[in-house]
Amino acid sequence: MPSCPTAPAAPRPLELLLVMAAATAYALLVYYLPQAGLAIHSDVSWIYRLQVADPAEIGPVPYGLAAFGGAPMSLAEACAAHYAAFGRLNCLDIASFRAIAALAGGDTDLWLLIYLATGLVMLGLLYWLMRRLGLPVALAVLLLAGALVAPQELWLGYRTSEPRNAVALLLGLVALLTLPARWRNPAAALALAVAVQLKEPMVAYWPFVWLVALGVEMREAGGLRNLLAERRRLWRATWPHALAGVLVLGYMYAVTQLVGNRFSYAFLATGGYPDLGLFLDRYWNGLVPALLEGQFLAAFGLLLAVLVVAVVRDADKRRAALDGWRDPVILTTILGALLAIVAHGAFYYLTRRLIGDTRYVNPANLAMLLGLAAALAPLARAAGVAAARLAVLACLVAVGWYVLRVQASDAASDALYLVVGTAAAAIPFVASLAAGRGSARRRLPSALLNAALGALLVLALGPYMRQSLHAAGQARADMQTWTAVQAAVAETPPEATIRLATDTPLMIETAWGLQTEMLFAGRGDLTFFMEPLDTSFYERESGVVRAAVEAFNAERPEPQTGKDFTLLMDRGGRGGEPAADARSTLEWAALLLADPARFYRAGYVEGRNGYLRFTWETPPPGT
């Protein structure tokens, strides 16, 4: 029986460094700089900032905050409070949020940089895995670029757990392909246990990791039959994952027995299951890698056609591709990715949740990328490096044509293409000359091709860059209105009572955040209560929102003339288009280089309204 293929080599350190340098430059420019220096607000950060706060700094915490975990407490108390309030069992996620809150506090820049760094680590691990599966550099970079631009929620906010559990999942897979036989499965099982404790749906990825573990053992044993004959190998690849699963599930069961809980946030919406067609449509749209979706799918078909033509003409290349697909690691990666995608979707569907933010699909999106990388790797390796580059070049030319001829554009985005595209093309060009082998004359064609690929890739990213910048511009407008609300409330007289008249009970998150900010601003003398104008949502939810509003209003005082003020708030303020000045592309590029802040404000912020609209119905004196 022929031996199984050997593992492809991991990427060279310089290659990985250059790829991550380009990804970091993109992330800083498109995701970080537009939001730098803003006020912090999210539906989770207030809880953890209060949990790690100095009680002497904030004073007494109102019952409405403390009842939902927003008060100074130990980690063990926080985990119990989190389950009691929301029915969540991911204690390590609470620990990670507390660590960020302890380090960053109310500093938005630090929160964003921590999330950006976590996302970049995720990308680095993903690239390493795709290359270790045998995917050529050009294809790996193309798929990595898709993970860099979508889902955008991972980069534009600091309330998500998905970047951290994705890192844990990828570390488990890296351990399987890197560590010695003695350590790889315990390390991978530990990584998955951490991932599950960061986000419960990660249970769906345990079969994925275990199948890849079996694939590694099969590759070393020489096939499935030999693995089944060597029971020691099968046991070595199984017991750590089984033990870790038992321990994690045992912990979850113990918490449910020891801590009382009235609600489950996972089942926030009551009633029947969402429409299956609509659910699958949203789930699929979150799964499909960027640059390979929708209108770009034909370009990806062109890429596949070039690879297939390069392979089918040569009998040796056909055999090489077939041998590659017989590699147990390739087969188990594809199968494991498919199972994880189905199980992850089933988890959300069974909790009757219609996926809104695509960030929820991120781990499944990564599984899709890894499964696609495993499926493409044997074909691309058999075709050869030159054919792989030509295939990616053809794909990017087609996408670039679409962007230039079909997609709507604006001068500000064009300026970004000009500046970022030049920089992105320069990185692989210089790197090819510096790191290549052979004479400079022989390296020059490769460097020129890499430069062309870099420039075309940035052009292909244009629509996603534009979406991200517009989303960041909206986030900036939202945070500016949030700052204005805080400033208005902070100016109220001492011992004032603020009635928050909101359009929906779901604005309890805004009420929590506002009261927390006043505690940190030294205005613990203020009393808040909330009166939703439309309470129909109570009839469609599990009770957690109603309970949160009732707890928030538990200390509602008696009316006092001259000290009661009503603040009307609703979340209908989104909208508005940026008012771009009449400049040419070169003028926009000059403005970007000379005054990046002014460039961003003029192109993406001015003219936008924040999501939060507010007005005083009974204004305090002097307002």
C-alpha positions in Angstrom: 0.0 0.0 0.0 1.5 3.4 -0.9 2.4 5.7 1.9 0.4 8.8 2.6 1.7 12.2 1.4 4.0 14.2 3.7 2.9 17.5 5.2 3.7 20.6 3.1 6.2 23.0 4.6 5.0 25.9 6.8 5.4 29.5 5.4 8.8 31.1 5.9 9.0 33.7 8.6 9.8 36.5 6.2 6.8 35.6 4.0 4.5 35.6 7.0 5.9 38.8 8.3 5.3 40.6 4.9 1.8 39.3 4.6 0.9 40.4 8.1 2.6 43.8 7.6 0.3 44.5 4.7 -2.8 43.3 6.7 -1.8 45.5 9.6 -1.4 48.5 7.4 -4.9 47.9 5.9 -6.5 47.4 9.3 -5.0 50.5 10.8 -6.0 52.7 7.9 -9.5 51.4 7.4 -10.6 50.1 10.8 -8.7 51.9 13.5 -7.9 55.5 12.4 -11.5 56.4 11.5 -12.6 55.6 15.1 -9.6 56.7 17.1 -10.3 59.0 20.0 -14.0 58.3 20.4 -16.1 57.9 23.5 -16.8 54.3 24.5 -20.2 52.7 24.3 -21.4 49.2 23.7 -23.9 46.8 25.1 -21.3 44.9 27.1 -18.3 47.1 28.0 -20.2 48.9 30.9 -20.6 45.6 32.8 -16.9 44.7 32.9 -15.7 48.2 33.5 -17.9 48.3 36.6 -16.8 44.8 37.7 -13.1 45.7 37.8 -13.6 49.3 39.0 -12.4 50.6 42.4 -15.6 51.0 44.6 -14.2 54.2 46.0 -14.0 55.7 42.5 -17.6 55.1 41.5 -19.4 55.0 44.8 -22.6 53.0 45.4 -23.8 51.1 42.3 -27.6 51.3 41.6 -29.5 48.0 41.9 -30.5 48.1 38.3 -26.8 47.7 37.2 -25.7 45.4 40.0 -28.6 43.0 39.3 -27.2 42.4 35.8 -23.5 42.0 36.7 -22.5 45.7 36.7 -20.8 46.1 40.0 -17.3 45.5 41.5 -17.0 41.8 42.1 -14.6 38.8 41.8 -14.4 36.7 38.7 -16.2 33.8 40.4 -19.0 36.1 41.4 -19.1 37.6 37.9 -19.4 34.2 36.3 -22.3 33.3 38.6 -24.0 36.7 38.1 -23.6 36.3 34.3 -25.4 33.0 34.3 -28.1 34.2 36.7 -28.8 37.3 34.6 -28.4 36.0 31.0 -28.1 32.2 31.2 -24.6 32.3 29.6 -22.0 29.7 30.6 -18.9 31.1 29.1 -16.8 32.1 32.1 -13.5 32.6 30.2 -15.3 35.2 28.0 -16.1 37.1 31.1 -12.5 36.8 32.3 -11.2 38.1 28.9 -13.6 41.1 28.9 -12.6 41.9 32.5 -9.0 41.8 31.5 -9.6 44.2 28.6 -11.6 46.5 30.9 -8.8 46.5 33.5 -6.2 47.4 30.9 -8.2 49.8 28.8 -10.9 51.2 31.1 -12.8 53.8 29.1 -10.1 54.3 26.6 -11.6 53.5 23.2 -8.3 53.5 21.4 -6.9 50.7 23.6 -10.1 48.7 23.3 -9.9 49.0 19.5 -6.2 48.2 19.3 -6.7 45.1 21.5 -9.4 43.9 19.1 -7.3 44.8 16.1 -4.4 42.9 17.5 -6.6 39.9 18.2 -8.0 40.0 14.7 -4.5 40.1 13.2 -3.4 37.1 15.2 -6.4 35.3 13.9 -5.4 36.2 10.3 -1.8 35.1 10.9 -2.9 31.7 12.2 -5.3 31.3 9.3 -2.6 32.1 6.8 -0.2 29.7 8.4 -2.8 26.9 8.3 -3.7 27.6 4.6 -0.1 27.4 3.7 0.5 24.3 5.8 -2.3 22.7 3.9 -0.3 23.3 0.8 -2.1 26.3 -0.7 0.3 28.5 -2.8 1.1 32.0 -1.6 -1.1 33.8 -4.2 -4.2 31.9 -3.4 -3.6 32.0 0.3 -3.3 35.8 0.2 -6.5 36.0 -1.9 -8.5 34.1 0.7 -6.8 35.9 3.6 -7.8 39.3 2.1 -11.4 38.0 2.2 -11.1 37.3 5.9 -9.6 40.8 6.4 -12.5 42.6 5.0 -15.5 40.5 6.2 -17.2 40.3 8.5 -16.7 44.0 9.3 -18.3 43.8 12.7 -15.2 42.0 14.0 -13.1 45.1 13.3 -15.4 48.0 13.8 -16.6 47.3 17.4 -15.4 46.1 20.7 -18.2 44.0 22.0 -17.6 40.7 20.2 -16.2 37.4 21.5 -15.7 35.9 18.1 -12.1 37.1 17.4 -11.0 35.4 20.6 -12.8 32.1 20.2 -11.6 32.1 16.5 -8.0 32.4 17.7 -8.5 29.5 20.2 -9.9 27.3 17.4 -7.1 28.1 15.0 -4.5 27.5 17.7 -6.0 24.0 18.3 -5.6 23.2 14.6 -2.0 24.7 14.5 -1.2 22.4 17.5 -2.3 19.4 15.6 -0.1 20.2 12.6 2.9 21.4 14.6 3.5 19.8 17.9 5.0 16.3 18.6 2.6 13.4 18.8 2.7 13.4 22.6 1.4 16.9 23.0 -0.6 17.9 20.0 -3.9 16.4 21.0 -3.9 17.6 24.6 -3.0 21.0 23.4 -5.7 21.0 20.7 -8.3 19.8 23.2 -7.3 22.5 25.6 -7.6 25.1 22.9 -11.2 23.9 22.0 -12.2 23.9 25.7 -11.0 27.5 25.9 -13.0 28.3 22.7 -16.2 26.8 24.1 -15.7 28.8 27.3 -15.4 32.0 25.2 -18.5 31.2 23.2 -20.8 28.3 23.7 -21.6 27.6 20.0 -17.9 26.6 19.6 -19.1 23.1 20.7 -19.9 22.7 17.1 -16.2 22.7 16.2 -15.1 19.9 18.4 -15.8 17.2 15.6 -13.8 19.4 13.2 -10.7 19.4 15.4 -11.1 15.7 16.3 -11.4 14.7 12.6 -8.2 16.7 11.7 -6.5 14.9 14.7 -7.5 11.6 13.1 -6.3 12.8 9.7 -2.8 13.6 11.2 -2.6 10.1 12.7 -3.8 8.5 9.5 -1.2 10.4 7.5 1.6 9.1 9.8 0.2 5.6 10.0 -0.2 5.3 6.2 -4.0 5.2 5.9 -7.3 4.5 7.8 -6.8 0.7 7.8 -3.4 1.0 9.5 -4.8 3.6 12.0 -7.6 1.2 13.0 -5.0 -1.6 13.4 -2.9 0.6 15.7 -5.4 1.3 18.4 -2.8 3.2 20.4 -2.8 5.9 17.7 -6.6 6.0 17.6 -6.8 6.3 21.4 -4.1 9.0 21.4 -6.2 11.1 19.0 -9.4 10.6 20.9 -9.1 10.6 24.7 -7.9 14.2 25.2 -10.8 15.6 23.2 -13.3 13.3 25.0 -11.9 14.3 28.4 -12.0 18.0 27.6 -15.5 17.8 26.4 -16.7 15.9 29.5 -15.0 18.5 31.8 -16.5 21.5 30.0 -20.0 20.0 29.8 -19.6 19.0 33.4 -18.7 22.5 34.4 -21.7 23.9 32.6 -24.0 21.3 34.2 -22.7 22.2 37.7 -23.3 25.9 37.1 -26.9 25.2 36.1 -27.4 23.2 39.2 -25.7 25.6 41.7 -26.8 29.0 40.3 -30.4 30.0 39.8 -31.4 31.4 36.4 -34.7 32.8 35.2 -33.9 33.6 31.6 -31.8 32.5 28.7 -30.5 35.3 26.5 -29.9 32.7 23.7 -33.7 32.3 23.6 -34.4 36.0 23.7 -37.1 35.8 21.1 -40.0 33.5 21.9 -42.4 31.8 19.5 -41.6 29.6 16.5 -38.5 29.1 14.5 -37.5 31.7 12.0 -38.3 31.2 8.3 -35.8 28.5 7.2 -35.2 30.0 3.8 -34.5 33.5 5.2 -32.2 31.9 7.9 -30.2 29.9 5.3 -29.9 33.0 3.1 -28.4 35.1 5.9 -26.2 32.2 7.1 -24.9 31.5 3.6 -24.2 35.2 2.9 -22.1 35.3 6.1 -20.3 32.1 5.1 -19.2 33.0 1.6 -15.7 34.4 1.7 -15.4 38.0 0.5 -14.0 38.4 -3.0 -15.7 35.0 -3.9 -19.3 36.1 -3.3 -22.1 37.3 -5.4 -21.0 39.3 -8.4 -17.3 38.1 -7.9 -18.3 34.4 -8.2 -17.7 34.4 -11.9 -14.2 35.7 -11.4 -13.5 32.8 -9.0 -14.8 30.5 -11.6 -12.2 31.9 -14.0 -9.6 31.2 -11.4 -10.7 27.5 -11.1 -10.8 27.2 -14.9 -7.2 28.3 -15.2 -6.1 25.7 -12.5 -8.1 22.9 -14.1 -6.8 23.6 -17.6 -3.2 23.6 -16.2 -3.7 20.2 -14.5 -5.9 18.2 -17.0 -3.4 18.6 -19.9 -0.7 16.6 -18.0 -1.1 13.1 -16.7 1.5 13.5 -14.0 -0.2 16.7 -12.7 -3.6 14.8 -12.7 -2.1 12.0 -10.6 -0.4 14.6 -8.3 -3.8 16.3 -7.7 -5.6 13.0 -7.0 -2.8 12.0 -4.6 -3.2 15.3 -2.9 -6.9 14.8 -2.4 -6.2 11.4 -0.9 -4.2 13.0 1.9 -6.0 12.2 5.1 -5.4 15.7 6.5 -6.9 17.2 3.4 -9.9 14.9 3.5 -10.6 15.3 7.2 -10.2 19.1 7.0 -12.8 19.3 4.2 -15.2 16.9 6.1 -14.6 18.6 9.4 -15.2 22.1 8.0 -18.5 21.0 6.4 -19.7 19.4 9.7 -18.8 22.5 11.7 -20.6 24.8 9.3 -23.8 22.7 9.5 -23.6 22.3 13.3 -22.9 26.0 13.8 -25.9 26.9 11.8 -28.1 24.4 13.5 -27.1 25.8 16.9 -28.4 29.2 16.0 -31.5 27.9 14.3 -32.5 25.7 17.2 -32.2 28.7 19.5 -34.7 30.4 17.2 -32.4 33.3 16.4 -32.3 34.9 13.0 -28.7 35.9 12.5 -28.4 39.7 12.3 -24.7 40.7 12.6 -22.5 38.5 10.4 -19.9 38.5 13.2 -21.9 35.5 14.6 -20.9 33.5 11.6 -17.2 34.2 11.9 -16.0 30.8 13.1 -18.1 29.1 10.4 -16.6 31.6 7.9 -13.1 30.5 8.9 -14.2 26.9 8.6 -15.4 27.7 5.1 -12.0 29.3 4.2 -10.1 26.3 5.6 -12.3 23.8 3.8 -11.9 25.7 0.6 -8.1 26.0 1.1 -7.9 22.2 1.7 -10.0 21.5 -1.4 -8.0 23.9 -3.6 -4.5 23.0 -2.3 -4.0 19.7 -4.2 -5.2 21.2 -7.5 -3.1 24.4 -7.1 0.0 22.5 -6.1 -0.3 20.2 -9.0 -0.8 23.1 -11.4 2.3 24.8 -10.1 3.3 28.1 -8.7 3.2 29.9 -12.1 -0.3 28.6 -12.9 -1.5 29.6 -9.4 -0.3 33.1 -9.9 -1.8 33.3 -13.4 -5.1 32.1 -12.0 -5.2 34.7 -9.2 -4.1 37.3 -11.7 -7.0 36.4 -14.1 -9.4 36.5 -11.1 -8.3 39.9 -9.9 -8.3 41.4 -13.4 -11.9 40.3 -13.7 -12.8 41.7 -10.3 -10.9 44.9 -11.0 -12.8 45.4 -14.3 -16.1 44.9 -12.4 -15.1 47.5 -9.8 -14.0 50.1 -12.3 -16.9 49.6 -14.8 -19.9 48.5 -12.7 -19.5 49.4 -9.0 -20.4 52.9 -7.9 -17.4 54.9 -6.8 -16.6 58.2 -5.2 -13.6 60.5 -5.2 -12.6 59.8 -1.6 -12.5 56.1 -2.2 -10.5 56.6 -5.4 -7.9 58.6 -3.5 -7.6 55.7 -1.0 -7.1 53.3 -3.9 -4.4 55.5 -5.3 -2.4 55.8 -2.0 -3.1 52.4 -0.5 -2.7 50.6 -3.8 0.7 52.2 -4.4 1.8 51.1 -0.9 0.4 47.6 -1.2 2.1 47.1 -4.6 5.4 48.4 -3.3 5.5 45.9 -0.4 5.6 42.6 -2.5 7.7 44.4 -5.1 10.5 45.3 -2.7 10.1 42.1 -0.8 10.5 40.0 -3.9 13.8 41.8 -4.7 15.1 41.6 -1.2 14.1 38.0 -0.4 14.3 36.3 -3.8 17.1 34.0 -4.9 19.2 34.2 -8.0 20.3 37.3 -9.9 18.5 40.6 -9.8 17.7 40.2 -13.5 15.9 36.9 -12.7 14.1 38.3 -9.7 12.7 41.4 -11.5 9.9 39.6 -13.5 8.7 37.9 -10.3 8.8 41.2 -8.4 6.8 43.0 -11.2 4.2 40.3 -11.2 3.9 40.5 -7.4 3.5 44.2 -7.6 0.7 43.9 -10.2 -1.0 41.3 -8.0 -0.8 43.6 -5.0 -2.2 46.6 -6.8 -5.1 44.5 -8.3 -5.9 43.0 -4.9 -6.3 46.5 -3.4 -8.5 47.4 -6.3 -10.6 44.3 -5.7 -10.9 45.3 -2.0 -12.2 48.7 -3.0 -15.9 48.0 -2.5 -15.2 46.4 0.9 -13.0 49.3 1.8 -15.7 51.8 0.9 -18.3 49.8 3.0 -16.0 49.7 5.9 -15.2 53.4 5.8 -18.8 54.3 5.5 -19.6 52.0 8.4 -16.8 53.5 10.4 -18.1 57.0 9.5 -21.5 56.0 10.9 -19.9 54.6 14.0 -18.1 57.9 14.5 -21.3 59.9 14.1 -23.0 57.5 16.6 -20.2 58.0 19.2 -20.3 61.7 18.7 -24.0 61.8 19.6 -23.3 59.5 22.5 -20.7 62.0 23.8 -23.3 64.8 23.4 -25.9 62.8 25.5 -23.4 62.3 28.3 -22.4 66.0 28.3 -26.1 67.1 28.4 -26.9 64.8 31.3 -23.7 65.6 33.2 -24.9 69.3 33.3 -28.1 68.6 35.2 -28.4 70.0 38.8 -27.3 67.9 41.8 -29.6 65.2 43.0 -31.6 65.3 39.8 -33.9 62.6 38.6 -33.7 61.8 34.9 -36.7 60.0 33.2 -35.5 58.3 30.1 -38.4 58.1 27.7 -37.3 55.6 25.1 -39.0 54.3 21.9 -38.3 50.7 22.8 -37.4 48.6 25.9 -34.3 47.4 24.0 -32.8 50.8 24.8 -32.1 49.4 28.3 -28.6 48.9 27.0 -28.3 52.7 26.4 -29.7 53.4 29.8 -27.2 51.0 31.4 -24.3 52.7 29.6 -25.5 56.2 30.4 -25.9 55.5 34.1 -22.5 53.8 34.2 -20.8 56.8 32.5 -22.3 59.1 35.0 -20.9 57.0 37.8 -17.4 57.2 36.3 -17.9 61.0 35.8 -18.6 61.5 39.5 -22.4 62.0 39.0 -23.5 59.2 41.2 -26.0 61.6 42.7 -28.2 61.3 39.7 -31.2 58.9 39.7 -32.4 57.4 36.5 -35.5 55.5 35.5 -36.8 54.3 32.2 -40.2 54.5 30.5 -40.4 52.8 27.2 -43.1 54.4 25.0 -43.8 51.1 23.1 -43.7 48.0 25.2 -45.0 45.6 22.6 -41.6 43.9 22.5 -42.4 42.4 25.9 -44.8 40.1 24.2 -42.1 38.6 21.9 -39.2 38.1 24.3 -38.3 35.6 27.0 -38.6 38.1 29.9 -35.0 39.2 30.3 -35.6 42.6 28.8 -38.7 43.3 30.9 -36.8 42.1 34.0 -33.9 44.4 33.2 -36.2 47.5 32.8 -38.0 46.6 36.1 -34.7 46.2 37.9 -33.5 49.5 36.5 -36.6 51.2 37.8 -36.6 49.5 41.2 -35.2 52.6 43.0 -37.5 55.0 41.2 -38.0 58.0 43.5 -41.1 60.1 44.2 -41.5 63.1 41.9 -39.8 66.3 43.1 -40.6 69.7 41.6 -37.5 71.3 40.0 -35.5 68.1 40.1 -37.4 65.9 37.6 -36.3 66.1 34.0 -37.4 64.0 31.0 -35.0 63.1 28.3 -36.6 61.7 25.1 -34.4 59.2 23.3 -34.9 56.9 20.3 -32.6 54.9 18.0 -34.0 56.2 14.7 -31.3 58.8 13.9 -29.2 56.8 11.5 -28.8 58.1 8.0 -27.4 61.0 6.0 -24.8 60.9 3.3 -21.3 62.3 3.6 -21.0 65.7 2.0 -17.9 65.2 -0.2 -16.2 68.4 -1.4 -15.8 68.8 -5.2 -12.2 67.6 -5.5 -10.4 65.5 -8.1 -9.0 62.1 -7.2 -5.5 63.6 -7.0 -6.7 66.4 -4.8 -8.3 63.9 -2.5 -5.1 61.9 -2.4 -3.1 65.1 -1.6 -5.6 65.8 1.2 -5.2 62.3 2.5 -1.5 62.7 2.7 -1.5 66.2 4.1 -4.5 65.9 6.6 -5.9 62.4 7.1 -8.4 63.5 9.7 -9.8 66.2 7.4 -9.9 63.7 4.5 -11.9 61.2 6.5 -14.3 63.8 7.9 -15.0 65.4 4.5 -15.4 62.0 2.7 -17.2 59.8 5.3 -18.4 61.7 8.3 -19.8 65.1 7.5 -23.6 65.0 6.8 -24.2 61.8 8.8 -26.5 61.6 11.8 -25.8 59.5 14.9 -28.1 56.6 15.7 -29.2 58.2 19.0 -31.7 61.1 18.8 -32.4 62.9 22.1 -34.1 66.0 23.3 -35.2 67.4 26.6 -38.9 67.4 27.2 -38.5 69.1 30.5 -35.1 70.7 30.3 -32.8 71.4 33.3 -32.1 75.0 34.1 -29.6 76.6 31.6 -30.0 74.0 28.9 
